[in-house]
C-alpha cells in the first residue's frame, strides 16, 4: 500500500463514502472525519501528508479547523472542497495555507491530479513553500505552480552570487518582478536596481542612454551625463528584451562586461563600474545567434544561468490566487469587490492569456471598475474569453439534393456537438455560447 496518508473531512456520509472508496482504491492510506471535532481528534492522534477538507462543516467554521490543522501539523498539505464555487472561499483557504481547491461536484480524476501535483511538490521539497503566497524569499511573487516554483528555486540559489542571469519568458510573465526580487535577495540590495527596456528606446538614442554621453559628443550635448550602466554601479542592471539591442552595440556591451567598466559616447576616459547584469528576453537568442542577429560571445556572457518563466497557461493553478491579489489591489474596500460565479471562474481559468499575467490584471481592473460589488457571470467577461472563435477549420459542404429541414438539423447537431466539446463538456457554459437555456440544450442533446 502507498505510504501517503490522507485525512478526508466530509460531513455528507454518501459523498464521504465515495471519497473513501476511490482514495483507498488508488492505494492511499486514509482516515475519514465527519466533523471539525473528529478532524482535530485525528490530527492529535496521527500524522498526515494531506488533508482533503470541506469548507462547510456541521459543528465548526471550516476555515478555523483548517487553520488549527496546519498549526498542529505544519508539514501537512491541504486541499479544500467547496460547494459554493466562490473565489472568496478558495482564496481565504489558500491564504491560510491550503494547496488548492475543488468546487463540488468534481470528477475524481481531477482530485487525483491535484493530489499528485501536491505530492510532486513535496518530493521537490517545495510543498510547504506553497503556503500563503510564496516563500518569504520572494514575498511579492504569487504562485503555487510547480513550474514557477522550480524557476524561483533556481533564481533564489543564484541570487546571492554575482553571476549573470538570463530570464526567458513571454511578454507579461513577470520577468522584471523576478529580476527585482533577485536583486532584493542579493548582497547588492542596498544598491540601485536600474531597469531598462531595450525595445522601448529608439535605436538612435540607446547608445547614449546605456553608456552615457560626454559634453560635446554631438550637437546638443551641452553637458556630460551618465548612462544606465553607470547608474547601476554597486547594484543591478536589468536589461529587458535584450534581443532588441542593436547588433553594433552588442559588442560594446560585451566589452563592458569583460572589462568591468565603460567609456561614455564621445569620450575616452574609462570608468570602472561594479554591477550585476540580469537580462530578459521573449526571443530565442540561440536561434538569433545562429542567424547572426545576436552575438554568440555576448550570449555566453549573459546566459550563465537561464531561468525560464512559464506562461500563465502553464500555471493555471495560480489564476485564483492572482485574481484575489488583483481584487485586493483594485478594490481595497471589501464591500466593493465583485464576486465571480463558477461559470465566470471556469472561463477565467481555462482562457489561454496570450498577454499572460498583465492581461489577467487588466481584466480584473476592468471588472472592478464596471461591476463593483456585483455578481460577475461569464457574459460579463471580455468577448475574447467568451467567444468560441472558429470552431471548425472549414465549412463542410453538404451533398446537393437533401431536404432543407434534414440539412439544417444535421448542421445544428454537429454545431452543438462542437460547441459542447469546445466548452469542455460544461453544459451551462455551452448553453450560454449557443444562446439557449440549459434545459433546451439538454433536450437537444438527448434528441
C-alpha positions as CSV (number, residue, x, y, z in Angstrom):
1,X,0.0,0.0,0.0
2,X,1.1,3.6,-0.7
3,X,2.7,5.2,2.4
4,X,1.0,8.5,1.7
5,X,-1.6,9.2,4.4
6,X,-4.7,11.4,3.8
7,X,-7.3,12.8,6.1
8,X,-10.7,13.4,4.5
9,X,-13.1,15.8,6.3
10,X,-16.6,15.5,4.8
11,X,-19.9,15.7,6.7
12,X,-22.0,14.2,3.9
13,X,-21.9,10.4,4.6
14,X,-22.7,9.5,1.0
15,X,-20.0,11.7,-0.6
16,X,-17.6,10.8,2.2
17,X,-18.1,7.1,1.4
18,X,-17.4,7.7,-2.2
19,X,-14.2,9.6,-1.4
20,X,-13.1,6.9,1.0
21,X,-13.7,4.1,-1.6
22,X,-11.9,5.8,-4.5
23,X,-9.0,7.1,-2.5
24,X,-8.4,3.8,-0.8
25,X,-8.9,2.1,-4.2
26,X,-6.0,4.3,-5.5
27,X,-3.7,2.8,-2.8
28,X,-3.6,5.7,-0.4
29,X,-4.0,5.3,3.4
30,X,-7.0,7.2,4.6
31,X,-8.9,8.4,7.7
32,X,-12.4,9.8,7.3
33,X,-13.8,12.5,9.7
34,X,-17.4,13.8,9.5
35,X,-16.9,16.9,11.6
36,X,-14.4,19.5,12.7
37,X,-14.1,17.9,16.1
38,X,-13.3,14.5,14.5
39,X,-10.7,16.1,12.3
40,X,-8.9,17.7,15.2
41,X,-9.0,14.5,17.1
42,X,-7.5,12.7,14.1
43,X,-4.6,15.1,13.8
44,X,-3.9,14.8,17.5
45,X,-3.6,11.1,17.2
46,X,-1.6,10.6,13.9
47,X,0.4,12.5,11.3
48,X,-1.0,13.1,7.7
49,X,0.6,14.1,4.4
50,X,-2.5,15.8,3.1
51,X,-6.0,16.8,4.4
52,X,-8.9,17.0,1.9
53,X,-11.5,19.1,3.7
54,X,-14.9,20.5,3.1
55,X,-15.1,24.2,4.0
56,X,-18.7,23.9,5.3
57,X,-18.8,21.7,8.4
58,X,-21.8,21.0,10.7
59,X,-20.1,21.9,14.0
60,X,-17.4,24.5,13.2
61,X,-16.1,27.1,10.8
62,X,-14.1,25.1,8.2
63,X,-11.5,27.8,7.8
64,X,-10.8,27.8,11.6
65,X,-10.5,24.0,11.5
66,X,-8.1,24.3,8.6
67,X,-6.0,26.9,10.5
68,X,-5.8,24.6,13.5
69,X,-4.8,21.6,11.5
70,X,-2.0,23.4,9.8
71,X,-0.8,24.8,13.1
72,X,-0.7,21.4,14.6
73,X,0.9,19.7,11.5
74,X,2.8,22.4,9.6
75,X,4.2,19.9,7.1
76,X,0.7,18.7,6.2
77,X,-0.8,19.9,2.9
78,X,-4.4,20.9,2.5
79,X,-6.8,20.6,-0.4
80,X,-10.2,22.2,0.3
81,X,-13.6,21.4,-1.2
82,X,-16.4,24.0,-1.5
83,X,-19.9,23.7,-2.8
84,X,-20.3,27.4,-3.3
85,X,-17.8,28.0,-6.1
86,X,-16.9,31.5,-4.9
87,X,-13.4,32.7,-5.3
88,X,-13.5,34.1,-1.7
89,X,-13.9,30.7,-0.1
90,X,-11.0,29.2,-2.1
91,X,-8.7,32.2,-1.6
92,X,-9.3,32.5,2.1
93,X,-8.4,28.9,2.5
94,X,-5.2,29.2,0.3
95,X,-4.1,32.3,2.3
96,X,-4.3,30.1,5.4
97,X,-2.1,27.5,3.7
98,X,-4.3,25.3,1.5
99,X,-2.5,23.9,-1.5
100,X,-5.5,24.0,-3.9
101,X,-9.3,23.9,-4.0
102,X,-12.1,21.9,-5.7
103,X,-15.6,23.1,-6.4
104,X,-18.3,20.4,-5.9
105,X,-19.2,18.5,-7.9
106,X,-15.9,17.5,-9.4
107,X,-14.6,14.4,-11.3
108,X,-12.5,12.0,-9.2
109,X,-9.8,12.3,-11.9
110,X,-9.3,16.0,-11.0
111,X,-9.0,15.1,-7.3
112,X,-6.2,12.7,-8.1
113,X,-4.5,15.2,-10.4
114,X,-4.4,17.7,-7.6
115,X,-3.2,15.1,-5.0
116,X,-0.4,14.0,-7.4
117,X,0.5,17.7,-8.0
118,X,0.9,18.2,-4.3
119,X,3.0,15.1,-3.8
120,X,5.3,16.1,-6.7
121,X,5.9,19.5,-5.0
122,X,6.6,17.7,-1.7
123,X,9.1,15.4,-3.5
124,X,10.8,18.6,-4.8
125,X,10.9,19.9,-1.2
126,X,8.6,22.8,-2.2
127,X,5.3,21.8,-0.8
128,X,5.5,23.8,2.4
129,X,6.7,26.8,0.3
130,X,3.2,26.9,-1.4
131,X,1.7,28.2,1.9
132,X,0.3,31.7,1.7
133,X,1.5,33.4,-1.5
134,X,5.1,32.3,-1.8
135,X,8.2,31.5,0.1
136,X,9.4,34.5,2.1
137,X,12.5,34.9,-0.1
138,X,10.2,36.2,-2.9
139,X,7.2,37.7,-0.9
140,X,5.9,39.7,-3.9
141,X,5.5,36.8,-6.2
142,X,2.2,35.0,-6.1
143,X,2.4,31.3,-7.1
144,X,1.9,27.7,-6.2
145,X,2.7,26.4,-9.6
146,X,5.3,23.6,-9.6
147,X,6.8,25.1,-12.8
148,X,7.1,28.6,-11.4
149,X,8.3,27.4,-8.0
150,X,11.1,25.4,-9.8
151,X,12.1,28.5,-11.7
152,X,12.2,30.6,-8.5
153,X,14.2,27.9,-6.7
154,X,16.9,28.4,-9.3
155,X,16.7,32.1,-9.0
156,X,17.0,32.0,-5.2
157,X,20.1,29.8,-5.4
158,X,22.0,32.2,-7.7
159,X,20.6,35.5,-6.2
160,X,23.4,35.7,-3.6
161,X,26.1,35.5,-6.3
162,X,27.3,38.0,-8.9
163,X,26.5,35.5,-11.7
164,X,24.8,36.9,-14.8
165,X,21.3,35.6,-15.2
166,X,19.1,35.4,-18.3
167,X,15.3,35.3,-17.7
168,X,13.4,33.8,-20.6
169,X,9.6,34.1,-20.9
170,X,6.8,35.6,-22.9
171,X,5.7,39.2,-22.5
172,X,3.8,39.7,-19.3
173,X,5.2,36.7,-17.4
174,X,6.7,38.9,-14.7
175,X,10.4,39.0,-15.8
176,X,11.0,42.4,-14.3
177,X,9.3,41.4,-11.0
178,X,11.6,38.3,-10.7
179,X,14.7,40.4,-11.6
180,X,13.8,42.9,-8.9
181,X,13.2,40.0,-6.4
182,X,16.6,38.6,-7.2
183,X,18.2,42.0,-6.6
184,X,16.5,42.3,-3.2
185,X,17.8,38.9,-2.2
186,X,21.3,39.7,-3.3
187,X,24.2,41.3,-1.4
188,X,23.6,44.3,-3.7
189,X,20.1,45.0,-2.3
190,X,21.3,48.4,-0.8
191,X,22.5,49.5,-4.3
192,X,20.3,50.7,-7.2
193,X,18.1,48.5,-9.4
194,X,18.2,50.0,-12.8
195,X,15.6,48.6,-15.3
196,X,16.0,49.3,-19.0
197,X,13.6,48.2,-21.7
198,X,15.8,47.9,-24.8
199,X,12.7,47.6,-27.1
200,X,11.3,51.0,-25.8
201,X,14.4,53.2,-26.6
202,X,14.9,54.3,-30.3
203,X,18.0,52.8,-31.9
204,X,19.4,56.3,-32.4
205,X,19.3,57.1,-28.7
206,X,20.0,53.8,-27.0
207,X,23.8,54.0,-27.1
208,X,23.9,57.3,-25.2
209,X,21.2,56.1,-22.8
210,X,23.2,52.9,-21.9
211,X,26.8,54.1,-22.0
212,X,26.4,57.8,-21.2
213,X,27.5,60.9,-23.1
214,X,30.4,63.3,-22.8
215,X,29.9,67.0,-23.3
216,X,30.3,68.0,-26.9
217,X,29.9,64.4,-28.2
218,X,27.3,65.6,-30.7
219,X,25.2,68.6,-31.4
220,X,23.1,69.4,-28.4
221,X,25.2,67.5,-25.9
222,X,25.9,70.6,-23.8
223,X,26.8,68.6,-20.7
224,X,28.1,65.2,-19.8
225,X,25.7,62.7,-18.3
226,X,26.0,59.1,-17.1
227,X,24.2,56.2,-18.8
228,X,22.2,53.4,-17.2
229,X,25.3,51.3,-16.8
230,X,27.0,53.9,-14.6
231,X,23.8,54.4,-12.7
232,X,23.8,50.7,-11.8
233,X,27.2,51.0,-10.0
234,X,27.1,49.0,-6.8
235,X,23.7,47.4,-7.8
236,X,21.9,45.5,-10.5
237,X,21.3,46.4,-14.2
238,X,18.3,44.8,-15.7
239,X,18.2,44.8,-19.5
240,X,14.7,43.7,-20.6
241,X,14.2,42.5,-24.2
242,X,18.0,42.4,-24.7
243,X,17.3,40.6,-28.0
244,X,16.2,44.0,-29.4
245,X,19.6,45.6,-28.7
246,X,21.1,46.7,-32.0
247,X,23.8,44.3,-33.2
248,X,26.5,47.0,-33.4
249,X,26.0,47.9,-29.7
250,X,26.2,44.2,-28.5
251,X,30.0,44.2,-29.0
252,X,30.3,47.4,-26.8
253,X,28.2,45.8,-24.1
254,X,30.4,42.7,-24.3
255,X,33.4,44.9,-23.7
256,X,31.8,46.5,-20.7
257,X,31.1,43.0,-19.2
258,X,34.7,41.8,-19.9
259,X,36.5,44.9,-18.6
260,X,34.0,45.9,-15.8
261,X,33.9,49.5,-17.0
262,X,32.5,51.9,-19.6
263,X,33.6,54.8,-21.7
264,X,30.9,57.3,-22.5
265,X,30.0,58.2,-26.0
266,X,32.4,60.9,-27.3
267,X,34.9,60.2,-24.5
268,X,38.0,58.1,-23.9
269,X,38.0,58.1,-20.1
270,X,37.4,54.6,-18.7
271,X,35.2,54.4,-15.6
272,X,35.2,51.2,-13.5
273,X,31.7,50.0,-12.8
274,X,30.7,47.3,-10.4
275,X,27.3,45.9,-11.3
276,X,25.4,42.7,-11.7
277,X,23.7,42.0,-15.0
278,X,20.3,40.4,-15.3
279,X,18.9,40.1,-18.8
280,X,15.5,39.1,-20.1
281,X,14.0,38.1,-23.5
282,X,11.0,36.6,-25.0
283,X,13.0,35.5,-28.1
284,X,15.2,32.5,-28.9
285,X,18.6,34.1,-28.6
286,X,20.4,30.9,-29.6
287,X,18.5,30.8,-32.9
288,X,19.2,34.5,-33.3
289,X,22.9,33.8,-32.8
290,X,22.8,31.1,-35.5
291,X,21.3,33.6,-37.8
292,X,24.0,36.1,-36.8
293,X,21.4,38.5,-35.4
294,X,22.8,38.2,-31.9
295,X,26.4,37.9,-30.9
296,X,27.3,34.4,-29.8
297,X,30.0,35.6,-27.4
298,X,27.6,38.0,-25.7
299,X,25.1,35.2,-25.3
300,X,27.7,33.1,-23.5
301,X,28.3,36.1,-21.2
302,X,24.7,36.8,-20.2
303,X,23.4,33.2,-20.2
304,X,25.5,31.8,-17.3
305,X,22.3,30.8,-15.6
306,X,19.0,30.5,-17.5
307,X,15.7,30.9,-15.7
308,X,12.6,30.1,-17.7
309,X,9.4,31.7,-16.5
310,X,6.3,29.7,-17.6
311,X,3.4,31.5,-19.3
312,X,0.1,31.7,-17.4
313,X,-1.5,29.0,-19.5
314,X,1.1,26.6,-18.0
315,X,0.4,27.7,-14.4
316,X,-3.4,27.8,-14.3
317,X,-3.4,26.8,-10.6
318,X,-2.1,30.4,-9.9
319,X,-5.1,32.1,-11.5
320,X,-7.4,32.1,-8.4
321,X,-4.5,33.5,-6.3
322,X,-3.7,36.1,-8.8
323,X,-7.4,37.1,-9.1
324,X,-7.5,37.6,-5.4
325,X,-4.3,39.6,-5.4
326,X,-5.6,41.9,-8.1
327,X,-9.0,42.2,-6.5
328,X,-7.3,43.3,-3.3
329,X,-5.3,45.9,-5.3
330,X,-8.2,47.4,-7.2
331,X,-10.9,47.0,-4.5
332,X,-9.3,48.0,-1.2
333,X,-12.8,48.3,0.3
334,X,-14.0,44.6,0.6
335,X,-17.6,45.8,0.1
336,X,-16.8,46.9,-3.5
337,X,-15.3,43.6,-4.6
338,X,-17.2,41.8,-7.4
339,X,-18.0,38.1,-6.9
340,X,-17.2,35.6,-9.7
341,X,-19.7,32.9,-10.3
342,X,-18.4,29.3,-11.0
343,X,-19.0,29.8,-14.8
344,X,-17.0,33.0,-14.8
345,X,-14.2,31.4,-12.8
346,X,-14.2,28.5,-15.1
347,X,-13.8,30.8,-18.1
348,X,-11.0,32.7,-16.4
349,X,-9.1,29.6,-15.5
350,X,-9.4,28.0,-18.9
351,X,-8.6,31.0,-21.1
352,X,-5.2,31.0,-22.8
353,X,-4.0,34.5,-21.9
354,X,-1.7,35.5,-24.7
355,X,-0.9,38.6,-22.7
356,X,-0.2,36.5,-19.6
357,X,-0.4,38.0,-16.1
358,X,-0.6,41.5,-17.4
359,X,-3.7,40.6,-19.4
360,X,-5.3,39.0,-16.4
361,X,-4.6,42.1,-14.3
362,X,-6.2,44.3,-17.0
363,X,-9.3,42.1,-17.0
364,X,-9.7,42.2,-13.2
365,X,-9.2,46.0,-13.2
366,X,-11.9,46.4,-15.9
367,X,-14.3,44.1,-14.0
368,X,-13.6,46.0,-10.7
369,X,-14.5,49.3,-12.4
370,X,-17.6,48.2,-14.3
371,X,-19.2,45.8,-11.7
372,X,-18.2,46.8,-8.2
373,X,-19.9,44.7,-5.5
374,X,-21.8,42.8,-8.2
375,X,-22.0,39.1,-9.1
376,X,-19.9,38.6,-12.3
377,X,-21.2,36.0,-14.7
378,X,-19.5,34.6,-17.8
379,X,-21.2,37.0,-20.1
380,X,-19.7,40.0,-18.1
381,X,-16.2,38.9,-19.1
382,X,-14.4,40.3,-22.2
383,X,-15.6,38.9,-25.5
384,X,-12.3,37.2,-26.2
385,X,-12.9,34.9,-23.2
386,X,-16.5,34.1,-24.2
387,X,-16.3,33.6,-27.9
388,X,-15.8,30.1,-29.2
389,X,-14.0,31.6,-32.2
390,X,-13.5,29.4,-35.2
391,X,-14.8,26.0,-34.1
392,X,-14.2,24.3,-37.4
393,X,-11.4,24.9,-39.9
394,X,-13.8,24.8,-42.9
395,X,-17.5,24.9,-43.6
396,X,-18.2,21.4,-44.7
397,X,-20.1,21.0,-48.0
398,X,-23.4,19.2,-47.9
399,X,-24.5,17.0,-50.7
400,X,-27.0,18.6,-53.0
401,X,-30.4,17.2,-53.2
402,X,-31.1,16.7,-49.4
403,X,-34.3,18.3,-48.0
404,X,-33.6,21.6,-46.3
405,X,-35.0,20.5,-43.0
406,X,-32.7,17.5,-42.9
407,X,-29.6,19.5,-43.8
408,X,-30.4,22.2,-41.2
409,X,-31.0,19.5,-38.5
410,X,-27.7,17.8,-39.4
411,X,-25.8,21.1,-39.2
412,X,-27.4,22.1,-35.9
413,X,-26.4,18.7,-34.4
414,X,-22.8,19.0,-35.5
415,X,-22.5,22.6,-34.4
416,X,-24.0,21.9,-30.9
417,X,-21.5,19.0,-30.5
418,X,-18.6,21.2,-31.4
419,X,-19.6,24.0,-29.0
420,X,-20.1,21.5,-26.2
421,X,-16.7,20.0,-26.9
422,X,-15.1,23.5,-27.0
423,X,-16.7,24.2,-23.6
424,X,-15.0,21.1,-22.2
425,X,-18.3,19.4,-21.7
426,X,-19.6,22.2,-19.4
427,X,-23.3,22.3,-20.4
428,X,-24.1,25.7,-18.7
429,X,-21.2,27.4,-20.5
430,X,-22.1,25.8,-23.8
431,X,-25.8,26.9,-23.4
432,X,-24.7,30.5,-22.9
433,X,-22.4,30.3,-26.0
434,X,-25.4,28.9,-28.0
435,X,-27.9,31.4,-26.6
436,X,-30.0,28.6,-25.2
437,X,-31.4,27.8,-21.8
438,X,-29.7,24.8,-20.1
439,X,-33.0,22.9,-20.3
440,X,-33.3,23.4,-24.1
441,X,-29.7,22.3,-24.6
442,X,-30.3,19.2,-22.6
443,X,-33.4,18.4,-24.6
444,X,-31.5,18.9,-27.9
445,X,-28.6,16.7,-26.7
446,X,-31.0,13.9,-25.7
447,X,-32.7,14.2,-29.1
